[in-house]
Structures are given as structure tokens and as C-alpha cells.
């Protein structure tokens, strides 16, 4: 029999009432705000209530991965499967993951609820709108955009330089035609003509601010600090100055509350925020973690892309603002991913895997294993104990799988084979045991750089210690921007380096763990409201486009009104 689709599996889920899920997690019933069937908002008051009730702090575990192939290595599925697995070893867990963007859902990636028998359900609700948080971010962001243009039209009291307005617009779709647009066309009453563009909502600074805030008042302050552009003298102009920050906070008043759902095996799942993994943190919210940290024995949170990106930002940005230190880290690795890092295969999303990649070849796994070795180092330099999750696919050969365990052993890291996609929580029980052991070890977690280090020092620390670069080369534009940000008082912010996710380096064609290269910083932007400065290395697309055959073509409603084709 063919393996059932994710949607077919999800449709057979035996859901528990969310009130029961919340009660098992210690969340008081009065702090649950039901949203139809399958999801509920959790009041921010739950953070204090759980602490006041004396519930112990969970072991905090971040799930990341090797540098991914275009098909991904299964971080979300592993996070869900591992969360389910703890009950199979007599422990409890809560997972905290990002809300998916509908751009990729209707594009080529599909949804982000996990897969197989390790999913968050209801899968359709998870992938389509959920409780509307993504739309609230879109509305808050675009209100700010509208206020900027109204400010220009009504005299530009703040003195914004029309050629240096950095605030764009956002939409939660993949639409390449909107990357660059001209605004204000028509007559005098239609606004001030200028060039701008659209980003996808997940790339919005508002989304990043929502993910990194620690409460409603902190969010309001972050929104006020957003820089929408600069005067001709280079002075930043903020959302506070144009009078829109308060209204943005009002729009986000409900969106700041985490969403409670459950997995196929009724593990609590906190689903909240979805910042872009290339130019933002690629992590779910601090608020969700503040709730989840006292709901179970373990809180598992996922960091997007490889450990050089999402996990580095988790350690140096998210943990810096949350004050919650991790106890262990999971590094997801696959046979196909490491073989791809040998440089001998090309994997293209939407196309079948190369036949040679499926053939048994442990030497090729070891060759590509340099990527795993470097990512293990990236965990350890932050003082976090890593566990390698060997995510097994049906076509994998035993010798290839064993090779991954051998690489982990070289670095004295625990490893465990996991089959959670096909077997659910019981398929990840060995991984749960390994993570539980690792989380009991003493942790000496530390961020890589202090707040008061210079922006260049922060960039160079990440480039050399995490990416393995020989150094950093700045364009004249980047040099000027760094000087301007330092003078404006932004020098104390952490850095979030925007680069390709397909390589530890800034060149997507370089596989494994490249050496002998220099990180090129072509420009630098400041997300002051979110709370980081982001150097841009290479061509970063903040508005994806649709492929020739996007997933949207296969999604529909059947005669009974059921969704079909969602993956």
C-alpha cells in the first residue's frame, strides 16, 4: 500500500479538547481563548500564572540542522516527532514552532506542520491563516507604509529624504512582480511618486519585533523604534515620529498571544510568529517560550535553516533578549543531505533525487560530513551540548546511516536514528533518551560577543568562528552605513547576517565546510525595532516568486467541501 499523504494522516487524527491539552500543561482554563476548532490563543497572563504556581522550569532544547538541501532535512518533523517521543519514555514535552507563511505553502515548499506521523493538527488550520496573526502583521506593517506616504503628501514635516525611505510594503504571497514598484502614479491627489517595493510578510521587521518582544509594552516600544527612513543629513526617522507606532501595537494586541495546538499524539504545540530565516532570526517567539518553559519536562523550539543561521541567531539574538539559556541542542542530519555536501550531486526542489545519491556510499557521507562536523562545532562554541538526530528515509542504506553516527562520535556527540515520519513518537524514542541525557549535563552557555563590541567586531566574530571565513570585506557603502548606525546609537545591537542558507559560506555553490574565503558585506541595514543590525552578503530575495508548477495548482476543495492537495 502507498504511504498515506500528510493530509490523509492528519484527517484521521484523534484530537483531544484543547482545554484538556492546556490543563495537562498547567495552563489555567481562564487563560485559554478558543479559536474555532483546533486552536486557541493563550493569554500573556499565563506566563506569570505558571511561574506563581511554582511549576518547574523545563529543559530548554533548540532543534537545528546541517546546512539544508533545497528539499530540507526535516527539522520541523523532527521537532514534532521528538516532542511526541518523550511520552514514550515517561516524560512530557511541549514544542514551540513558527507559523508558516502562505507564500511557500502555495509555492513549492508546501506547509510547515511537520510530516507523516509527526504533524501538528489540524494541518489545514495550521497552514492556512491559523488565527490571523500573519494578516495582523501585514496590516500593521502596511498601516505604517500608508502613514509614511501620507506624511510625505502632507508636507513631510520630518524631512524624510524621498530617496532614502527604507520602509516598504508586505504581502503574504509569493509574487515576484511586486519586488520593485513605483508608488504615487496618477494625479496630484494620488500621492508623491517614488520607487519602493513589496517583501513577503515573514520578512517584515514587524514580524521580527513580534518574535523578539517579551510582552505587549516591550512590543509597543520596539514598534516606536522602527526606522522608516532617513533625512538628507542621515538622521533616522522612526515610526514614533510619524505617529503610527501606537496604532500598530493596537492591531497586534491579539497577535502577540501564542497559539495553542496539538500534535497527532496530543503533545502541546505553541505556534507563534514566522520571521524569515534569511534576513531575520528564523525562530518562533520569545513569548511562546516564556509560556512553554513551565508547561512540561522539556520545551523544544526550532531554529530555521542550518545551525550557522537559525541556531546562531537563536543563541546570540533570541537568548540574549529572552534571558533563557538552552540546556541542549539537536542537530538534524540526513544521508542525502551529507552526500549533497560532498559536492558530487545536485538536488533541485520539485525534481526526483539523483539515482547515484541513493546508492550505498558511506565514504561519500564522510566526505560531506565536514558540514556536520562544523555545525557540531557551532553548537559547542556556544557552550551547548549537541545531539545528532539521524533522520532516516526509506531509501537510506544502513552503512550510510552508520557513517553519520561515526562522525558524531568523532566529536563526542550523542546520536540516535529516528524514524518519526513513519512511526510517530515511538520512532524517536531513542532520540528522546539521548536528548534527556544531554540536557542533564552542566551547561556553560554564552553568547559569542558582548553588547558593547563594535558592529564590525560582531560581524567578524560570527564570520570567522561560525562560518569559517578568513575575514570580512566591506564595500564602501557598508562602511558608511556601519559608521552611520554607530553614530545613531545602534552599535549595541546584535548582528543578524543575511546570507544564503544553502552554504555555511556566502556562496551557495560551496558545499561542506568551505575554508579560504572572505565574507563580502555589500550593504548593512538596521532593524532597530526588532533589535538587530543585518549585514547583507549576496543577493537576498525578500519576496519569493512562484515556480512553473506551484503547489497552488494542486490545491482545491472536493465535492464534500474538504481541502485536497495541501502538503
N, C-alpha and C positions, 0 to 999 in steps of 0.2 A: 504494500500500500504506500502511496506517496505521502511524504511528511506533510501534515496539515499546514496551511498558511497561518501567519501570525493572527490574522483577523478571525480565522476559523477557531483557533485555540482560544483567543480572547472571548469569543462569543459563547463559549462553554464554561466560562469562569463561574465559580460559586462564590459570589461576593457576600461578605458579612456586612451588616449595617455599620455605617461609619461611626455611629455612636459607640458601638462595641470596639471597633478598632481604636478609637480615641480613648476609651476607658482603659483598655489594656495598656495604653501608652501613658496613662496618668493625666491625660488632658481633660479637665473638667467639662462636663456636658454643656454648661452655660457659655463656654468659650468656643463652642463649635457653631459655625454659621452655615447650615446646609445650602448647597447649590445644586438643586435638582437631585438626580440620582447618580451617585458615584463620586462626588467631590464635595468638599466643604472648606470654607475659609476658617482659619484658626486665628482667634483674636490675639493681638500682641500682648494682652494681659496674661496670656498663658506662660510667657517667659518668667515673669515674677511669681506666678502661682506655682509653677513646677519647682522653682527654687525654694519658695517658702514652705512647700510641702516636704522638704528635706529629701527629695529624690536625688540619688547619687548621680554624679557626672558619668556619662557614657565614655567608653574608649572611643576616641575620635580617629577615624581611618579615612584617608583620601585614596581614591582609585584613579590611577592614570595608566599610561601605556607607553610602549615603544613608539617611535615615530610611525604614524599610520600610513598604510597604503590608501589609495583612493576609495577602497571599499570599507575602510575602518577595521579595527581589531576587536570590537565588541566590548568597549568599556561600559556602556550603559547596561547591556545584557549581563555582563559580569557583576556590576554593582547590584542589579536586581537579584540575580541568582545567588550571590553571596549573602545578600540580606535575607533571602529565604532560607539559606543553608543553616544559619545559626540556630533556628528552632530544631533542626535535625541533630544538633549536638547539645541540646538542652540549654541554649542561651537565647537571648532576644536581640533584635536589631531593628533600627529604623534607617531608611535610606532617604537621602536628600539629593534630588537631581533637578536639572534645568527643565524649563518648559520649552518644547520645540517651537521653532518658527515655522509658519505655514509655507514660507518660501521653499525651503528644502523638502517639506512634506509633499508638496505638489511638483517639486522638481525631480531630481534624480536620487537623492538620498532616501527619501521616504520619511516615515515618522521616527520618533525617538523614544518610544515607550519600552524599549528592550526588544526581545525576540524569542520565538519558540515558547518554551515553558518558563521563561523568566521575563515576564512583562508586568508593567503597571497597567491596571484596568480601572474603568472601561477604556479600552485602547482608542476608540473613536473620539471620546471626550478629551482624552489626554492630548491627542494630536490635532484636534480641531477646536480652536477657540478656548477650551477649558473654561475658566471663569472670567475671561475677557481681559486679563492682565496685559496681554500683548497690545490689545487695542487701546487700553488706557495709556500705555507708554506712547503709542503712536499719537494719540490725541494731545497728550501733554507736550510732547516734542513739537508737534505742528502748531499748537497754540503759540508757543514761543517763536516759531518761524513767522507766523502771521503777525505777531506783535513787533517783530524786528522790521518787517516790511511796512507796517503801519507807522512805526516810529520814523522810518525814512520819509514816508509820504507826508507826514505832518510836521516836517521841519528839521528832523534829525538833531534834536537838542543835544544828544550825547556826542555828536561829531563823529559818527561811525564812518570809516573810510569804505566807500562802496566797493572797493577792490580788495578789501581785507575783512570781509564778513565770513566767518568760519562756520556759522550755523546753517545747516542745510535742512532738508525735509526728509521724512522717513515713510516707509510703507512696508507692510509685512507680506510682500510678494517678491518673487524673482523677476525683475524687469529691467533688462539692460538698457532699454530705450530711455529710461529716466535717469541714468547716471549723470548726464550733463544736460541742463535745461536753461532756457532764458526766461526770466520772470518779467512781469510787468508790461508785456506787449499789449498793444491796443492804443487806447487814448490816454489823456492825462489822468483821468479818474481811475485808471486800471493799475496804478502803482508806478514805482520807479524801476525802469528797465535795468536788469543786471543779470549776470550769469550765476548759476547755482547748480543744484542737483539733488538727487534723492539717494539715501542709503536704505538698506533693509533695517527694519525696526530693531532687530537684535544688535545692530551696530550703533544704536543711539547711545549718546552719553547719558541720557535719562535712564536707560536700561541699566547701564553700569552703575549709576548712582543708586538706583533702587537695590541692586545686588549688594552694594558695599555699605549701605547705611545700617545703623544699629537701632533705628527707631524712627518714628514719624518726625520728631523735631530735628533729628540729625538729617533726615531726608530733606526737610524744608531748607535747612542751612546749606546743604550741598547744591540744591537747585538754585539757590541765590548766588552761589559762587560760579555757576556756569558762565564761561566766557563766550559771547556770541560773535565777537569781532573786535577790531582794534581801531583806534583813531589813527590819523595820519602821523601822529607823533609816536605811535606804537603803544599807547595806553590801552589796556584791556577794558572792554565794556561788558558788564555782566547782565544776567537775566534780572537780577535785583534792580539794577539801574534803570531798566526799561519797564519795570513794574509788572513782571509776569510770573515771578517765582512763586508767589502765594497761590495763584490760580492753578499752576502746575501741581503744586502739592495737594490741592483740593481734588483734582482729577485722580491723583494716585492714592487717595486716602484708603480706598478698599484694596487696591492692587498691592499695597505693602504687606498685606496679610498673606502668609503662606497658604498653599492649597494642600489639603489632606486627601490622599487617595490610598489605594492598597495594591499589593501585587497579587498575582494569581494564587499565591499561598497565604494571602491575608497579612503580609508584612506591611506595617505602616510606611507610606511613601509621602514625603513632603516635596511637592513640586512647586518651584518658585523661581522666577526670573530666567532669562536666557541670553546673557551677554555674548556677543560674538567672540569666537575663540582666536581670531587673528589679531584684532586691534584692542580687545578688552580682556577681561580676566578669564572668560570661558568657564566660570564657576557659578553654581547656584548661590542663593542669597545667604548673607550672614544671619538675617532674621530667622530663616528656616533652621539654620544650625543652632541658633540660640534656643529655639523651641526643642529641636530634636536631641540636643545634648543631654537632656534629662528624661528621655522617654523610654530608653532601652539600655541593655548592656553595651551595645555598640551603635555608634552613629557612623554610617558610611556616606561619604559625599564624593561626587565625581568631578574630576577636573578635565576639561576638554583637550583634545589632541594629545600630543606626546608629553612626557614628563618635563621636557625642556620648555614647554609652553604653559599649558594649563596648571601643571603641578608647581612649576616655578612661580607662577603668579599666585597660586594658592598660598604657597609658603611666604612669599615676600610682599604680597599686597593684601590678600584676604585675611590671613592670620595676623598681619600687622594691625589691621583695623578691628578685627573681632576680638583679639586677645586670647583666642582659643588655640592651644597648641596641639598638634596631631600626635597620636601615640604610635601610629604605624602607617605604612603606605603599601598599596597593592599596585603592581606593575603588570599590566596585561600584555602578554606576548603570544604570537601565533606563529606556526610553522611557515605559513605563506608570507607573513609579514617579514620575518627574518630572511627568508630566501630572497624576497624582493630587495632587501638591503644588501644582498651580495652583489647587486648591480647586474645580474645576469637575466633578469626578467622585467617585463613591462606590464604593469597591471593597470587597466583602464576601467573606470567605473562604468557599469552597464554592459560590459563585454565579458565573455567567458574567460576563466582563468587559463593561462598558457598551460599546455599539456606537460611541458618539461618541469613546470613548477610543482606539479602534483606527484612527480616521480620521487622515489625514495633517494635522499641525498643529504645525509647528516653533515657532511663536510661543507655543503652549501649553507646549512643552518649556522654552523660555526663561523663561516666567513661573514655572513650577515649579522652574526651575533655581536659584532662590535657596537652596534646600535643599542642592544640590550645592556651591554657592559657599561656604556656611557650613561645610559639612563639610570642604571643602578647607582653609579657614582653620583648622579644628580640628586638622587634621594638621600644618599648618605652625607653629602656635603651640607645638607640642611639638618643633619642630626636625626633623621627619620629612618626607622628600621624598615627595609623593603621586603615584600613577599612577592614572588613571581607567580602570577596566575597563568598557567599554560592553557589557553583557550583552544580546545581541540575541536576540529571539524571532521566530519565523517571520512573525508578523503585523505586525512593525515596518516602517515606511516609511523609505526612505533619507534623506529630508530631516529626519525626526525624529532619526534616529541621528546625522546630521551635526551637528545642533544641540547634542548633548551634547559632541561634540568641540570645538565653538566655545566652549562655556562653560569647558571645561578649559583651552583656550588663553588665555582671559581671565586665568587665574591662573597662567600659565606652567607648567602641569602637563602631563605627557605623558598621552596617552590611546591606547587601542587597542580596536578592535572585536574581540569574542571570540564564537565560535560553538562553544564546547567542549561544550555539551549535545548538539548533533547530530553534531559532528565529533571529539570527544575532544581529545587533546593538540594535534594539528595545528591545531585551530580556535582555540587560544590562543597559538600561536607568536609572533604579533606582540606580544601582551601580555607574554610572557616576555622578548622582546628589550627592551621598554620598561622592565620591572622591573629587568632586569640593568643597564641604563644608569643608572637612578635609584639603584640600590644602590651604584654606584661613586662617586657624588658624596659629598663630605665631609658628615658628619652632625654636627649640633650639638644632638643630642637632650638634653632636660632635662625633668624633672617640673615641674608648674606651681606647686607650693608646697613649702616645706621642712617637715620633720617638726615643727619647733618652732613653726610658726604655730598660732594658736588654731583650734579646730574651726570657729568661725563664719567666720574668715578663709578657711579651706579651702573651706567651703561656698560662700561668696560669690565666691571666685575661679572655681570651676567654673561657678556660675550665670551670672556676668556674662561671662566670657571664652569659655566653651564653649557655653552655651545661648543667650547673647544677652539675658539678663534685665536689667532695670534695677536690680534689687536683690533682697533676700530679706526675707520677712516670717515671723517666728517666732510660733507660738502660745505661750501661757503655759506649756503643758505641755512644748513643745520647749525653751523657755528653761531650765526647771528641769532637764530631762534633760541638756542640754549642760553645765550647771553641775555636776551630779552626776558625769557622766563625767569631766569635767576634774579634779574633786576626787579621784576614784578613781584617777587616773593614766592615763586613756585618751586624754588630749588629744593625745598624739604620734602617734596612729593616722591613716592617710589616711581620706578620706571616700568612700563609695560611695552616691551619691544615688539613691534609689528613686523612679522616676517613670515615666510612660507611655513606651513605646517607639515610639508612633505619632506623636510630635511632638518636635521639639527642645525645645519648651516643656513645661510640666507639664499642659497641656490637650490631650488627644488630638484635639480638633476643629480645632486651629490647625495649618495646613499651611505648607509652605515654610520660611521662616526668620523666625518672629514677632519683633516688637520691641514695646517699650512695655508690657511685662508684668512682673509680680513673682513670683518663685518662692515659693510658700507651703509652709513646713515645718510640718506639723501634729504630728509626733512624731519622736523620734530613738531608735534602738535601737543597741546595741553588740554587734558580733560580735567579741568580744575574742580568742577563739581563732583565728578566721580571720584577724583582724588589720585590721579596719576598723570605722568607725562609719557607720551608714547612716541618714541623714535620710529620712523618708518624706513624699513630696509627692503627695497624692491618695490614691485608694483602690487599694491594691496587693493583688491576689489572689495568695496563695502556694499555693493549692490550686485548680487549674483544674477546670471541670466539663465533662461530655460534652455535645455538641450533640445535636440531634434525630436526625441520621443520622451517628453517629461512624464512623470507619474500621473499628472493631471489627466492625461488621455485615457488612463485605465480606471479612473475612479468614477463611480456612479451610484445611483440608487436603484435597487431592484423593484420588482412589481409589488413586493410587500413593504416597501419603504425602508429597507435595510441598506446600509452603506456597503458597497462592494469595491474591491480593488485597492483598498487602503493597505499600505505595508509599512 
